[in-house]
Amino acid sequence: MQSSSRKAPLRTANRVETSWVRQDSLRVNVGGQWRMGESARRDEIARAFDALESGRARLLTLTADGLGAWDSSLLVFLVRLAGGARAGGIRVRLDLPDGLARLLSLALAVPADADAGRKETEEPFLAAFGGRVLGLVPGITAFFLFLGEFSQACHRLTRGRAHMRAQDFWEAVHECGVAALPIISLTSLLFGLILAFVGSVQLTQFGAQVYVAGLVSIGMLRIMGAVMVGVVMSGRVGAAYAALTGSMQVNEEVDALQAAGIHPVDFLVLPRVLAMSAMAPLLTLYADIMGIVGGFLVAVTLMGINPYDYLNTTVQLTPFRHVSVGLVYGTFFGVIIALTGCFHGMRCGRSAQGVGLATTTAVVHSIVGIIVATAVITVAASALNV
């Protein structure tokens, strides 16, 4: 019993022994059992750092005589000790077990740059802004190269030489057409309700509630129907295109298509862009109708407008040119969504993280493209007096 009680302290104690081999050579030996939560004696640790900071040492030797089991707590202590020595210009010699020596060498291989964050924040504003702008150039160049490849694919399609399957086209039509009707119905109906409510707040003050019909119909037919379709389809179809093509890129299916002599743009991009370009105007027209229905419900049930008067006012105040302008919006939005989603999916990299980033970026860039296209088309329509 007495012999076992004598061995217990040696078995659990963490030891740090500091000694001077020569006047300028410091030796620090670690021993005992180094476990998380079992710290060495504070005076021993303090003695090691005090000796290191005394300014006498030119060489630090780390040894591990009598070292038992150890974990990361020992590595943390040695990294602090050796890192402080190197920071003070003291050479470090490792006389440690192989595994511990390798871990310590890896930890000390690349010193942390303490001024990295400060350098980034101290960068001049114009320099940072210029760097961001220049960083856009490779992405813009890659997108125009992608447009060139898509143009070549369209040319091959007109000559009957494109590697596009009709089955893929009809599946894409179903995905971005029929399958999108429920969400388009809900969002457009609710948006028509919102337009009617907003219009009634002002028009009721002048006794012109019936003109809510013109407000809702012109707003939906000319621009809001197309914008609602574009935003919804960006999150639904644009993200799906980026995820699908990105997953095929990660699984090296795109490389397999190229090895088989099949153009990936023909096989993956062309049917989806054509399907989205064909279905976006139809979805826009459907969204316009649902928005008008939503305004009709509010006007008839809550504002007390006669149903016949509402429909008659809608027809009188809505020229057909608003319908055509809205279809132009929808067509451009469909092309932007499909091209953006496929572009980011085709260049997403080879990791799951890249697929997620490509999906998110595709949605963001699609919405930004829709906003920019809306501004350009609106200015063009105003210049043409349409």
C-alpha positions, 0 to 999 in steps of 0.5 A: 500500500505504501509503495503504491501511494509513493508512485501516484504523485510521480504518475500524475505530476506535470514537471517543468525543469529549467537549467543552464547548461552553459552561461548562454544555453538554456535547457527546459525539460518536460516530464510527467503526465501532461493531461488537459486540466492537469496544469504544471506547477505555476512556479516551474512554468514561470521560472522557464519563461523568466529564464527565457526573458532574462536576456542571457540565453542564445540557445534554447534546448527542449527535452522530454526526459521522463515524459509519459502520456501527453495531449495538446496542453503540452504542445500549447506550452511548448509552442508558447515557449519556442515561439517566444524564444524565436521572437527574441532571436534565440535559437531553438533545438528540439530533443523531443520524441518524434511525434511531439517534435513533428507537431511542434515543427509544424506549429512553428513552421508558419508564424502568424502575421500579427499585423495582417488585419491591421494592414488590411484595415489601413489600406487606403480606400481608393486602393481597396476600391481599385482592387475590387474593381480590377478583381471583377475583370476576370469574372467579366471576361469569363462571362463573355467567353461563356456567351461566345460559347453559347453563341456557337452552340446556337449556331450549331443548333441552327445547322442541326449539329448541336448535341442537344436532346429534345428530351432535355428541352421538354424536361426543362420546359416542364421545370421552369413552366408548369412546375412554377405555376403554383408559386407564380400564382400565389406571389402574383395574386398577392401582389395584385392585392397589394397594388389594389390596397395601396392605390385605394388609399389615395384614390378613395379620397377623391372618389375615384376608386374605380381607377384602381383597375387601371392602376393594377392592370398597367402596373402588372402588365407593364413591369411588375408581373415580369419583375415578380416572375424574374425574382421568383424564377431566379430563386427557383430555376436559376439556383437549380441550374447552378446546382445541377451543372455545378454538381456535374462539374464536381462529379467530373461528368462535364469532363466525361462529356468533353472526352466523349466529344460532346459539347457541354454547352450544347448538352447542358446549357442550350436546352435550359436557356431555350426553355427558360426564354420560351416560358418566361413570357408565358409566365409573365402573361400568366402573372399579369392575369393573376395580379389583375384577378387579385386587384379585382377581388379587393375592388369588388369585395372590399371597395364595393366596386361593381364587377362590370365597371372594374372590368370595363375600366381595365379594358379602357385604361390598358392599351395593348402596348403595355402587354408587349412591353411586359413580354419584352421584360419577361423574355430578357429576364428569362435569358438573364436567369438561365445564362447566369445560373448555367454560367456559375454552375459551369465554373463552380470548382470541384468542391461541395462548398463551390457548388453552394457558393455558385448557387448563391452567387447565381441568385444574387447576380440574376436579381442584380441583372434583372434590376439593371435590365429593368432600368435599361429597358425602361429608359429605352421604352421612354425614349421610344415613347412606348 
